[in-house]
């Protein structure tokens, strides 16, 4: 398997624009996680899905952020409208099961909002 | 959520063993101890995990104190490729509010000298 695939790897946009980040989890994995990493706050869990259903979105910073998982092989994280403080590296991870299951991370999307 | 405490940074010489400590005095009986590491410009990657007994795999060993209030990640022979941020994380396997979540702290920055 190619691992967790995220696109794009880099995104530069202007404040107020809509940004969509994409993730393809490892085939067969039933959990998908979205994280955000900044220097100030470190690595934070934003939301996670089980069998395409959002389970916990308590980490989503505000209503400008939304995440969907229309099927088992695809998820999106959307920011609308984007703000400079959204600049960060966004990681997607997937696992088979949870509790103590290993999470496999993608390479991340580096987002810069000007 | 149970918290972990790690030193901010550690240094090692190449081909020497490295012992990375982690304190988790509020660990519950169902919390697994996970170690992940993040190499520069990459997503986190799984290293090892355990519950009560010491664990070994091809990457490292995990030594867990008898009272489970601390653990040590052991890299038997550090290489330059092991330079990374190492995260010690507790994950609830019993279905509590932190079930399945990985809450990343600041981790330990490991520097390996040639």
gemmi code that builds the backbone of each chain (N, CA, C; Angstrom):
import gemmi

chains = {
    "A": [
        ("UNK", (0.853, -1.192, 0.000), (0.000, 0.000, 0.000), (0.883, 1.234, 0.000)),
        ("UNK", (0.407, 2.312, -0.625), (1.211, 3.516, -0.740), (1.203, 4.348, 0.523)),
        ("UNK", (0.448, 3.950, 1.506), (0.377, 4.751, 2.709), (-0.727, 5.786, 2.589)),
        ("UNK", (-0.807, 6.657, 3.583), (-1.796, 7.729, 3.568), (-1.318, 8.812, 2.605)),
        ("UNK", (-2.179, 9.188, 1.693), (-1.806, 10.164, 0.664), (-2.568, 11.458, 0.875)),
        ("UNK", (-1.818, 12.538, 0.975), (-2.432, 13.851, 1.145), (-2.100, 14.733, -0.055)),
        ("UNK", (-3.061, 15.572, -0.396), (-2.814, 16.551, -1.460), (-3.563, 17.834, -1.172)),
        ("UNK", (-3.042, 18.976, -1.596), (-1.691, 19.120, -2.152), (-0.634, 19.048, -1.047)),
        ("UNK", (0.618, 19.013, -1.389), (1.673, 19.030, -0.379), (1.898, 20.445, 0.144)),
        ("UNK", (1.697, 21.400, -0.719), (1.832, 22.806, -0.333), (0.673, 23.585, -0.919)),
        ("UNK", (0.178, 24.535, -0.154), (-0.926, 25.377, -0.620), (-0.670, 26.790, -0.122)),
        ("UNK", (-0.660, 27.713, -1.053), (-0.540, 29.129, -0.701), (-1.793, 29.814, -1.213)),
        ("UNK", (-2.447, 30.539, -0.330), (-3.684, 31.195, -0.711), (-3.779, 32.547, -0.026)),
        ("UNK", (-4.734, 33.305, -0.437), (-4.937, 34.622, 0.165), (-6.084, 34.574, 1.167)),
        ("UNK", (-5.978, 35.419, 2.135), (-7.012, 35.505, 3.154), (-8.386, 35.653, 2.516)),
        ("UNK", (-9.348, 34.906, 3.026), (-10.707, 34.973, 2.524), (-11.040, 33.900, 1.506)),
        ("UNK", (-10.032, 33.259, 0.958), (-10.262, 32.209, -0.030), (-10.627, 30.889, 0.637)),
        ("UNK", (-11.309, 30.058, -0.119), (-11.634, 28.711, 0.356), (-10.467, 27.778, 0.076)),
        ("UNK", (-10.169, 26.929, 1.045), (-9.083, 25.966, 0.912), (-9.639, 24.569, 1.162)),
        ("UNK", (-9.278, 23.628, 0.316), (-9.693, 22.244, 0.498), (-8.473, 21.341, 0.516)),
        ("UNK", (-8.324, 20.610, 1.597), (-7.240, 19.656, 1.744), (-7.820, 18.255, 1.591)),
        ("UNK", (-7.053, 17.376, 0.974), (-7.566, 16.061, 0.645), (-6.724, 14.947, 1.255)),
        ("UNK", (-7.389, 13.822, 1.516), (-6.707, 12.697, 2.142), (-7.278, 11.383, 1.642)),
        ("UNK", (-6.370, 10.482, 1.301), (-6.760, 9.111, 0.949), (-6.146, 8.206, 2.002)),
        ("UNK", (-6.960, 7.560, 2.816), (-6.406, 6.698, 3.869), (-5.905, 5.378, 3.299)),
        ("UNK", (-5.243, 4.619, 4.126), (-4.800, 3.292, 3.742), (-6.024, 2.393, 3.559)),
        ("UNK", (-6.029, 1.642, 2.482), (-7.159, 0.772, 2.177), (-7.410, -0.212, 3.327)),
        ("UNK", (-8.697, -0.293, 3.709), (-9.051, -1.209, 4.784), (-9.084, -0.589, 6.162)),
        ("UNK", (-8.502, 0.587, 6.298), (-8.543, 1.269, 7.590), (-9.930, 1.881, 7.805)),
        ("UNK", (-10.403, 1.798, 9.055), (-11.745, 2.271, 9.347), (-11.780, 3.554, 10.174)),
        ("UNK", (-10.610, 4.049, 10.567), (-10.539, 5.311, 11.296), (-9.691, 6.295, 10.494)),
        ("UNK", (-10.147, 7.537, 10.484), (-9.387, 8.592, 9.822), (-9.347, 9.812, 10.732)),
        ("UNK", (-8.157, 10.397, 10.839), (-7.908, 11.513, 11.753), (-7.338, 12.698, 10.978)),
        ("UNK", (-7.759, 13.895, 11.363), (-7.156, 15.128, 10.856), (-6.482, 15.852, 12.024)),
        ("UNK", (-5.204, 16.230, 11.822), (-4.422, 16.956, 12.819), (-3.914, 18.242, 12.197)),
        ("UNK", (-3.579, 19.175, 13.072), (-2.948, 20.428, 12.650), (-1.719, 20.641, 13.522)),
        ("UNK", (-0.626, 21.084, 12.896), (0.605, 21.327, 13.654), (1.096, 22.746, 13.431)),
        ("UNK", (1.296, 23.471, 14.517), (1.886, 24.803, 14.491), (2.974, 24.862, 15.547)),
        ("UNK", (3.838, 25.839, 15.409), (4.913, 26.006, 16.389), (4.342, 26.316, 17.761)),
        ("UNK", (3.295, 27.128, 17.782), (2.749, 27.580, 19.066), (1.974, 26.479, 19.784)),
        ("UNK", (1.200, 25.711, 19.058), (0.265, 24.775, 19.688), (0.646, 23.312, 19.509)),
        ("UNK", (1.718, 23.068, 18.742), (2.119, 21.684, 18.533), (1.141, 20.953, 17.623)),
        ("UNK", (1.025, 19.649, 17.835), (0.192, 18.786, 17.007), (-1.151, 18.578, 17.710)),
        ("UNK", (-2.221, 19.023, 17.062), (-3.558, 18.949, 17.661), (-4.487, 18.096, 16.809)),
        ("UNK", (-5.297, 17.288, 17.462), (-6.322, 16.525, 16.763), (-7.520, 17.438, 16.498)),
        ("UNK", (-7.930, 17.493, 15.250), (-9.073, 18.333, 14.888), (-10.374, 17.543, 14.902)),
        ("UNK", (-10.382, 16.397, 14.228), (-11.589, 15.599, 14.081), (-11.186, 14.191, 13.710)),
        ("UNK", (-12.042, 13.205, 14.063), (-11.792, 11.882, 13.530), (-13.094, 11.174, 13.177)),
        ("UNK", (-12.971, 10.277, 12.226), (-14.092, 9.534, 11.656), (-13.919, 8.036, 11.940)),
        ("UNK", (-15.020, 7.352, 12.090), (-15.054, 5.902, 12.138), (-16.060, 5.428, 11.104)),
        ("UNK", (-15.616, 4.605, 10.194), (-16.502, 4.126, 9.121), (-17.242, 5.285, 8.452)),
        ("UNK", (-16.497, 6.331, 8.158), (-16.961, 7.510, 7.408), (-17.858, 8.437, 8.233)),
        ("UNK", (-18.093, 8.125, 9.481), (-18.961, 8.944, 10.326), (-18.111, 9.758, 11.296)),
        ("UNK", (-18.334, 11.080, 11.372), (-17.558, 11.880, 12.332), (-17.902, 11.484, 13.757)),
        ("UNK", (-16.869, 11.195, 14.551), (-17.076, 10.741, 15.926), (-16.825, 11.861, 16.924)),
        ("UNK", (-15.770, 12.612, 16.703), (-15.407, 13.658, 17.653), (-14.814, 14.823, 16.879)),
        ("UNK", (-15.508, 15.934, 16.872), (-15.002, 17.128, 16.186), (-14.701, 18.239, 17.182)),
        ("UNK", (-14.474, 17.871, 18.416), (-14.256, 18.884, 19.461), (-12.980, 19.694, 19.242)),
        ("UNK", (-12.081, 19.201, 18.422), (-10.851, 19.937, 18.157), (-10.948, 20.917, 17.006)),
        ("UNK", (-12.046, 20.899, 16.280), (-12.209, 21.831, 15.161), (-12.295, 23.245, 15.729)),
        ("UNK", (-11.426, 24.133, 15.262), (-11.306, 25.447, 15.902), (-12.549, 26.324, 15.816)),
        ("UNK", (-13.226, 26.319, 14.730), (-14.411, 27.167, 14.589), (-15.191, 26.758, 13.350)),
        ("UNK", (-16.317, 27.433, 13.153), (-17.218, 27.034, 12.074), (-16.612, 27.190, 10.685)),
        ("UNK", (-15.532, 27.884, 10.576), (-14.909, 28.047, 9.258), (-14.306, 26.721, 8.784)),
        ("UNK", (-14.109, 25.806, 9.714), (-13.529, 24.510, 9.387), (-14.639, 23.468, 9.267)),
        ("UNK", (-14.537, 22.652, 8.217), (-15.471, 21.536, 8.084), (-14.733, 20.359, 7.474)),
        ("UNK", (-15.151, 19.159, 7.834), (-14.531, 17.952, 7.298), (-15.605, 16.977, 6.885)),
        ("UNK", (-15.317, 16.262, 5.794), (-16.266, 15.274, 5.296), (-15.517, 14.011, 4.921)),
        ("UNK", (-16.250, 12.912, 4.938), (-15.689, 11.649, 4.479), (-16.786, 10.948, 3.687)),
        ("UNK", (-16.918, 11.250, 2.416), (-18.005, 10.710, 1.603), (-17.919, 9.210, 1.372)),
        ("UNK", (-16.717, 8.654, 1.460), (-16.549, 7.206, 1.321), (-15.282, 6.773, 2.053)),
        ("UNK", (-15.055, 5.489, 2.063), (-13.956, 4.946, 2.875), (-12.578, 5.299, 2.342)),
        ("UNK", (-12.499, 5.833, 1.140), (-11.188, 6.085, 0.558), (-10.894, 7.561, 0.336)),
        ("UNK", (-11.700, 8.434, 0.921), (-11.488, 9.856, 0.639), (-12.061, 10.730, 1.749)),
        ("UNK", (-11.286, 11.737, 2.123), (-11.772, 12.714, 3.095), (-11.253, 14.093, 2.714)),
        ("UNK", (-12.013, 15.110, 3.073), (-11.589, 16.487, 2.834), (-11.695, 17.300, 4.106)),
        ("UNK", (-10.810, 18.268, 4.224), (-10.868, 19.271, 5.278), (-10.933, 20.619, 4.575)),
        ("UNK", (-11.995, 21.350, 4.840), (-12.224, 22.603, 4.142), (-12.165, 23.766, 5.122)),
        ("UNK", (-11.553, 24.850, 4.687), (-11.512, 26.081, 5.475), (-12.111, 27.183, 4.608)),
        ("UNK", (-13.171, 27.800, 5.118), (-13.860, 28.836, 4.358), (-14.506, 29.836, 5.294)),
        ("UNK", (-14.090, 31.100, 5.302), (-12.942, 31.651, 4.593), (-11.642, 31.438, 5.364)),
        ("UNK", (-10.554, 31.356, 4.656), (-9.269, 31.134, 5.322), (-8.723, 32.433, 5.921)),
        ("UNK", (-7.931, 32.299, 6.981), (-7.314, 33.439, 7.648), (-5.829, 33.132, 7.853)),
        ("UNK", (-5.012, 34.165, 7.996), (-3.566, 33.931, 8.183), (-3.259, 33.013, 9.356)),
        ("UNK", (-4.056, 33.057, 10.409), (-3.793, 32.197, 11.568), (-4.076, 30.720, 11.312)),
        ("UNK", (-4.627, 30.426, 10.149), (-4.835, 29.026, 9.761), (-3.578, 28.411, 9.165)),
        ("UNK", (-2.574, 29.224, 8.950), (-1.326, 28.720, 8.379), (-0.723, 27.685, 9.317)),
        ("UNK", (-0.454, 26.502, 8.780), (-0.001, 25.368, 9.591), (0.289, 24.211, 8.657)),
        ("UNK", (0.761, 23.116, 9.244), (0.851, 21.861, 8.501), (-0.305, 20.981, 8.975)),
        ("UNK", (-1.063, 20.505, 8.021), (-2.224, 19.667, 8.323), (-1.903, 18.228, 7.951)),
        ("UNK", (-2.083, 17.340, 8.920), (-1.806, 15.927, 8.702), (-3.097, 15.120, 8.751)),
        ("UNK", (-3.123, 14.114, 7.927), (-4.176, 13.120, 7.948), (-3.538, 11.804, 8.395)),
        ("UNK", (-4.273, 11.023, 9.167), (-3.785, 9.719, 9.606), (-4.927, 8.722, 9.533)),
        ("UNK", (-4.589, 7.459, 9.386), (-5.627, 6.435, 9.411), (-5.154, 5.254, 10.248)),
        ("UNK", (-6.131, 4.478, 10.723), (-5.803, 3.284, 11.513), (-6.878, 2.237, 11.306)),
        ("UNK", (-6.504, 1.004, 11.625), (-7.487, -0.072, 11.636), (-7.852, -0.296, 13.089)),
        ("UNK", (-9.050, 0.076, 13.452), (-9.410, 0.014, 14.850), (-8.810, 1.192, 15.588)),
        ("UNK", (-9.036, 1.269, 16.853), (-8.483, 2.363, 17.652), (-8.198, 1.850, 19.056)),
        ("UNK", (-8.187, 2.723, 20.024), (-7.791, 2.305, 21.364), (-6.296, 2.254, 21.434)),
        ("UNK", (-5.709, 1.198, 20.943), (-4.258, 1.119, 20.913), (-3.735, 0.881, 19.498)),
        ("UNK", (-4.605, 1.086, 18.513), (-4.193, 0.833, 17.134), (-3.155, 1.839, 16.676)),
        ("UNK", (-2.293, 1.402, 15.800), (-1.263, 2.261, 15.232), (-1.889, 3.207, 14.238)),
        ("UNK", (-1.546, 4.478, 14.358), (-1.987, 5.459, 13.382), (-0.862, 5.688, 12.376)),
        ("UNK", (-1.237, 5.707, 11.100), (-0.278, 5.949, 10.029), (-0.562, 7.336, 9.459)),
        ("UNK", (0.469, 8.154, 9.438), (0.311, 9.552, 9.041), (0.748, 9.779, 7.599)),
        ("UNK", (0.064, 10.731, 6.966), (0.507, 11.188, 5.669), (1.655, 12.173, 5.805)),
        ("UNK", (2.130, 12.656, 4.677), (3.272, 13.578, 4.679), (2.875, 15.006, 5.024)),
        ("UNK", (1.570, 15.262, 5.036), (1.097, 16.573, 5.446), (0.906, 17.544, 4.293)),
        ("UNK", (0.076, 18.552, 4.558), (-0.110, 19.677, 3.636), (0.314, 20.941, 4.372)),
        ("UNK", (1.284, 21.638, 3.806), (1.715, 22.897, 4.413), (0.887, 24.021, 3.824)),
        ("UNK", (0.079, 24.644, 4.652), (-0.821, 25.714, 4.217), (-0.287, 27.069, 4.666)),
        ("UNK", (-0.200, 27.965, 3.709), (0.180, 29.347, 4.011), (-0.943, 30.249, 3.538)),
        ("UNK", (-1.515, 31.021, 4.455), (-2.576, 31.968, 4.118), (-1.997, 33.368, 4.262)),
        ("UNK", (-1.949, 34.079, 3.146), (-1.316, 35.406, 3.123), (-2.311, 36.518, 3.436)),
    ],
    "B": [
        ("UNK", (-7.753, 13.904, 30.610), (-6.820, 13.016, 29.932), (-5.540, 12.895, 30.750)),
        ("UNK", (-5.017, 11.678, 30.819), (-3.747, 11.477, 31.505), (-2.653, 12.179, 30.723)),
        ("UNK", (-1.737, 12.819, 31.459), (-0.681, 13.601, 30.827), (0.650, 12.881, 30.901)),
        ("UNK", (1.552, 13.269, 30.006), (2.919, 12.761, 30.046), (3.879, 13.921, 30.165)),
        ("UNK", (5.033, 13.652, 30.766), (6.086, 14.652, 30.924), (7.368, 14.086, 30.367)),
        ("UNK", (7.977, 14.858, 29.443), (9.218, 14.438, 28.815), (10.226, 15.582, 28.868)),
        ("UNK", (11.517, 15.259, 28.880), (12.511, 16.344, 28.776), (12.386, 17.028, 27.422)),
        ("UNK", (12.676, 18.325, 27.401), (12.554, 19.070, 26.150), (13.525, 18.565, 25.095)),
        ("UNK", (14.737, 18.214, 25.514), (15.737, 17.813, 24.534), (16.729, 16.852, 25.162)),
        ("UNK", (17.353, 16.048, 24.307), (18.421, 15.146, 24.712), (19.416, 15.050, 23.576)),
        ("UNK", (20.637, 14.687, 23.923), (21.660, 14.525, 22.910), (22.303, 13.160, 23.057)),
        ("UNK", (22.788, 12.658, 21.936), (23.455, 11.373, 21.940), (24.531, 11.382, 20.875)),
        ("UNK", (25.448, 10.426, 21.000), (26.432, 10.211, 19.951), (26.013, 9.018, 19.119)),
        ("UNK", (26.392, 9.069, 17.872), (26.060, 7.989, 16.946), (26.592, 6.663, 17.473)),
        ("UNK", (25.782, 5.618, 17.281), (26.093, 4.248, 17.650), (26.094, 3.998, 19.154)),
        ("UNK", (25.690, 4.973, 19.933), (25.520, 4.763, 21.373), (24.050, 4.560, 21.702)),
        ("UNK", (23.743, 3.867, 22.815), (22.340, 3.703, 23.194), (21.757, 5.015, 23.699)),
        ("UNK", (20.457, 5.166, 23.508), (19.743, 6.357, 23.972), (18.542, 5.905, 24.792)),
        ("UNK", (18.385, 6.515, 25.946), (17.251, 6.215, 26.817), (16.401, 7.474, 26.952)),
        ("UNK", (15.219, 7.456, 26.406), (14.318, 8.607, 26.435), (13.251, 8.363, 27.496)),
        ("UNK", (13.236, 9.177, 28.554), (12.290, 8.932, 29.638), (10.941, 9.613, 29.427)),
        ("UNK", (9.930, 9.075, 30.085), (8.591, 9.666, 30.054), (7.908, 9.375, 31.387)),
        ("UNK", (7.371, 10.407, 32.001), (6.614, 10.240, 33.239), (5.129, 10.361, 32.952)),
        ("UNK", (4.359, 9.470, 33.519), (2.889, 9.501, 33.343), (2.266, 9.019, 34.640)),
        ("UNK", (2.381, 9.833, 35.662), (1.980, 9.425, 37.024), (0.475, 9.243, 37.173)),
        ("UNK", (-0.329, 9.830, 36.272), (-1.782, 9.701, 36.389), (-2.350, 8.659, 35.429)),
        ("UNK", (-1.524, 7.782, 34.946), (-1.956, 6.757, 33.988), (-3.027, 5.869, 34.609)),
        ("UNK", (-4.019, 5.504, 33.807), (-5.055, 4.591, 34.288), (-4.729, 3.177, 33.830)),
        ("UNK", (-5.444, 2.222, 34.397), (-5.147, 0.826, 34.103), (-5.381, 0.415, 32.660)),
        ("UNK", (-6.191, 1.183, 31.946), (-6.504, 0.825, 30.569), (-5.763, 1.689, 29.540)),
        ("UNK", (-4.891, 2.549, 30.003), (-4.130, 3.397, 29.084), (-2.949, 2.632, 28.498)),
        ("UNK", (-2.859, 2.666, 27.167), (-1.669, 2.165, 26.498), (-0.631, 3.281, 26.416)),
        ("UNK", (0.629, 2.909, 26.444), (1.729, 3.854, 26.283), (2.243, 3.730, 24.859)),
        ("UNK", (2.160, 4.836, 24.123), (2.612, 4.856, 22.739), (3.826, 5.761, 22.606)),
        ("UNK", (4.702, 5.414, 21.687), (5.783, 6.309, 21.283), (5.709, 6.500, 19.773)),
        ("UNK", (5.707, 7.758, 19.389), (5.794, 8.133, 17.991), (6.995, 9.062, 17.849)),
        ("UNK", (7.502, 9.167, 16.651), (8.563, 10.137, 16.407), (8.257, 10.886, 15.112)),
        ("UNK", (8.800, 12.077, 15.035), (8.595, 12.904, 13.853), (9.948, 13.393, 13.362)),
        ("UNK", (10.328, 12.888, 12.203), (11.560, 13.344, 11.575), (11.298, 14.694, 10.927)),
        ("UNK", (12.334, 15.474, 10.693), (12.149, 16.803, 10.107), (11.351, 16.754, 8.809)),
        ("UNK", (10.361, 17.615, 8.719), (9.524, 17.775, 7.524), (8.727, 16.523, 7.153)),
        ("UNK", (8.459, 15.672, 8.126), (7.657, 14.475, 7.867), (6.515, 14.381, 8.879)),
        ("UNK", (5.569, 13.509, 8.579), (4.514, 13.244, 9.538), (5.022, 12.327, 10.634)),
        ("UNK", (4.341, 12.295, 11.771), (4.744, 11.381, 12.837), (4.707, 9.939, 12.356)),
        ("UNK", (5.572, 9.121, 12.943), (5.553, 7.698, 12.638), (5.597, 6.906, 13.935)),
        ("UNK", (4.892, 5.803, 13.911), (4.803, 4.919, 15.066), (6.167, 4.306, 15.362)),
        ("UNK", (6.481, 4.212, 16.652), (7.718, 3.544, 17.056), (7.391, 2.246, 17.805)),
        ("UNK", (6.612, 2.359, 18.858), (6.349, 1.192, 19.701), (5.212, 1.519, 20.649)),
        ("UNK", (4.553, 0.504, 21.196), (3.574, 0.746, 22.242), (3.494, -0.459, 23.163)),
        ("UNK", (2.961, -0.233, 24.360), (2.827, -1.318, 25.320), (1.820, -0.970, 26.398)),
        ("UNK", (1.459, -1.980, 27.178), (0.488, -1.788, 28.247), (1.141, -1.985, 29.617)),
        ("UNK", (1.698, -3.170, 29.843), (2.310, -3.440, 31.145), (3.713, -4.030, 31.014)),
        ("UNK", (3.875, -4.904, 30.048), (5.165, -5.594, 29.913), (6.101, -4.830, 28.994)),
        ("UNK", (7.380, -5.058, 29.174), (8.374, -4.470, 28.271), (8.162, -5.033, 26.867)),
        ("UNK", (8.466, -4.209, 25.879), (8.215, -4.569, 24.493), (9.468, -4.309, 23.673)),
        ("UNK", (9.685, -5.160, 22.691), (10.801, -4.968, 21.764), (10.285, -5.080, 20.338)),
        ("UNK", (10.801, -4.230, 19.460), (10.583, -4.427, 18.037), (11.859, -4.022, 17.312)),
        ("UNK", (11.793, -4.014, 15.992), (13.019, -3.794, 15.234), (13.550, -2.373, 15.398)),
        ("UNK", (12.673, -1.461, 15.817), (13.105, -0.070, 15.937), (13.655, 0.252, 17.316)),
        ("UNK", (13.023, -0.305, 18.354), (13.351, 0.144, 19.702), (12.830, -0.847, 20.735)),
        ("UNK", (13.107, -0.526, 21.992), (12.543, -1.257, 23.119), (11.803, -0.274, 24.007)),
        ("UNK", (10.776, -0.764, 24.662), (10.000, 0.037, 25.603), (10.060, -0.642, 26.954)),
        ("UNK", (10.615, 0.073, 27.919), (10.684, -0.436, 29.280), (9.646, 0.301, 30.117)),
        ("UNK", (8.742, -0.453, 30.731), (7.652, 0.134, 31.511), (7.874, -0.173, 32.975)),
        ("UNK", (7.828, 0.855, 33.801), (8.014, 0.657, 35.235), (6.917, -0.236, 35.801)),
        ("UNK", (7.223, -0.893, 36.877), (6.270, -1.832, 37.461), (4.968, -1.147, 37.867)),
        ("UNK", (5.054, 0.072, 38.380), (3.842, 0.804, 38.751), (3.231, 1.564, 37.570)),
        ("UNK", (3.836, 1.446, 36.421), (3.394, 2.060, 35.158), (3.383, 3.590, 35.186)),
        ("UNK", (4.000, 4.196, 36.150), (3.984, 5.657, 36.216), (5.099, 6.274, 35.398)),
        ("UNK", (5.929, 5.478, 34.823), (6.971, 5.986, 33.935), (7.353, 4.905, 32.939)),
        ("UNK", (7.973, 5.343, 31.852), (8.459, 4.405, 30.852), (9.691, 5.003, 30.182)),
        ("UNK", (10.432, 4.149, 29.493), (11.649, 4.588, 28.811), (11.706, 3.969, 27.432)),
        ("UNK", (11.891, 4.810, 26.443), (12.123, 4.326, 25.094), (13.618, 4.154, 24.915)),
        ("UNK", (14.022, 2.997, 24.445), (15.442, 2.701, 24.299), (15.765, 2.481, 22.824)),
        ("UNK", (16.651, 3.325, 22.316), (17.216, 3.102, 20.987), (18.583, 2.468, 21.226)),
        ("UNK", (18.780, 1.272, 20.741), (19.968, 0.514, 21.151), (21.255, 1.061, 20.556)),
        ("UNK", (21.187, 1.540, 19.341), (22.351, 2.159, 18.695), (21.855, 3.316, 17.850)),
        ("UNK", (22.010, 4.513, 18.352), (21.481, 5.681, 17.649), (22.229, 5.908, 16.337)),
        ("UNK", (21.471, 6.271, 15.327), (22.060, 6.683, 14.059), (21.629, 8.117, 13.777)),
        ("UNK", (22.244, 8.726, 12.790), (21.883, 10.100, 12.452), (20.422, 10.183, 12.032)),
        ("UNK", (19.912, 9.087, 11.457), (18.513, 9.060, 11.026), (17.526, 9.046, 12.181)),
        ("UNK", (18.034, 8.786, 13.395), (17.141, 8.780, 14.557), (16.912, 10.168, 15.137)),
        ("UNK", (17.584, 11.167, 14.604), (17.369, 12.541, 15.072), (15.938, 12.963, 14.714)),
        ("UNK", (15.155, 13.245, 15.749), (13.734, 13.509, 15.549), (13.142, 14.028, 16.860)),
        ("UNK", (11.870, 14.363, 16.807), (11.122, 14.659, 18.028), (10.394, 13.385, 18.418)),
        ("UNK", (10.571, 12.953, 19.651), (9.965, 11.722, 20.140), (8.831, 12.063, 21.094)),
        ("UNK", (7.663, 11.501, 20.811), (6.470, 11.781, 21.599), (6.049, 10.537, 22.383)),
        ("UNK", (5.820, 10.726, 23.655), (5.266, 9.689, 24.527), (3.793, 10.040, 24.741)),
        ("UNK", (2.898, 9.115, 24.438), (1.466, 9.429, 24.426), (0.692, 8.300, 25.113)),
        ("UNK", (-0.309, 8.670, 25.869), (-1.204, 7.673, 26.470), (-2.491, 7.619, 25.674)),
        ("UNK", (-2.980, 6.427, 25.436), (-4.229, 6.260, 24.688), (-5.165, 5.352, 25.462)),
        ("UNK", (-6.367, 5.849, 25.710), (-7.362, 5.106, 26.454), (-7.947, 4.002, 25.582)),
        ("UNK", (-7.864, 2.789, 26.040), (-8.393, 1.666, 25.260), (-9.724, 1.181, 25.787)),
        ("UNK", (-10.281, 1.874, 26.799), (-11.474, 1.356, 27.466), (-12.747, 2.089, 27.107)),
        ("UNK", (-12.702, 3.001, 26.190), (-13.924, 3.662, 25.769), (-14.243, 4.939, 26.502)),
        ("UNK", (-13.279, 5.513, 27.205), (-13.514, 6.786, 27.873), (-13.475, 7.940, 26.895)),
        ("UNK", (-13.498, 9.163, 27.421), (-13.577, 10.333, 26.546), (-12.357, 10.481, 25.663)),
        ("UNK", (-11.234, 9.913, 26.063), (-10.039, 10.037, 25.234), (-9.788, 8.772, 24.438)),
        ("UNK", (-10.812, 7.896, 24.309), (-10.680, 6.625, 23.595), (-10.167, 6.844, 22.183)),
        ("UNK", (-9.054, 6.189, 21.878), (-8.528, 6.240, 20.530), (-7.787, 7.504, 20.168)),
        ("UNK", (-7.841, 8.500, 21.021), (-7.176, 9.748, 20.673), (-5.699, 9.684, 21.036)),
        ("UNK", (-4.908, 10.291, 20.191), (-3.507, 10.504, 20.508), (-3.336, 11.989, 20.789)),
        ("UNK", (-3.029, 12.322, 22.020), (-2.808, 13.719, 22.388), (-1.304, 13.951, 22.477)),
        ("UNK", (-0.785, 14.670, 21.483), (0.653, 14.901, 21.402), (1.052, 16.060, 22.303)),
        ("UNK", (2.084, 15.846, 23.116), (2.675, 16.927, 23.889), (3.773, 17.581, 23.064)),
        ("UNK", (4.736, 18.186, 23.760), (5.834, 18.850, 23.047), (6.927, 17.885, 22.640)),
        ("UNK", (6.984, 16.726, 23.291), (7.974, 15.731, 22.929), (9.388, 16.080, 23.345)),
        ("UNK", (10.304, 15.167, 23.023), (11.736, 15.346, 23.284), (12.464, 15.453, 21.961)),
        ("UNK", (13.185, 16.526, 21.786), (14.000, 16.686, 20.584), (15.309, 15.944, 20.800)),
        ("UNK", (15.532, 14.907, 19.991), (16.760, 14.130, 20.092), (17.748, 14.581, 19.025)),
        ("UNK", (18.911, 14.973, 19.474), (20.011, 15.323, 18.567), (21.040, 14.211, 18.629)),
        ("UNK", (21.464, 13.738, 17.467), (22.477, 12.683, 17.394), (23.728, 13.254, 16.743)),
        ("UNK", (24.827, 13.175, 17.455), (26.102, 13.709, 16.956), (26.912, 12.612, 16.276)),
        ("UNK", (27.530, 12.959, 15.130), (28.357, 11.951, 14.434), (29.561, 11.548, 15.278)),
    ],
}
model = gemmi.Model(1)
for chain_id, residues in chains.items():
    chain = gemmi.Chain(chain_id)
    for i, (resn, *xyz) in enumerate(residues, 1):
        res = gemmi.Residue()
        res.name, res.seqid = resn, gemmi.SeqId(i, " ")
        for name, pos in zip(("N", "CA", "C"), xyz):
            atom = gemmi.Atom()
            atom.name, atom.element = name, gemmi.Element(name[0])
            atom.pos, atom.b_iso = gemmi.Position(*pos), 0.0
            res.add_atom(atom)
        chain.add_residue(res)
    model.add_chain(chain)
structure = gemmi.Structure()
structure.add_model(model)
structure.setup_entities()
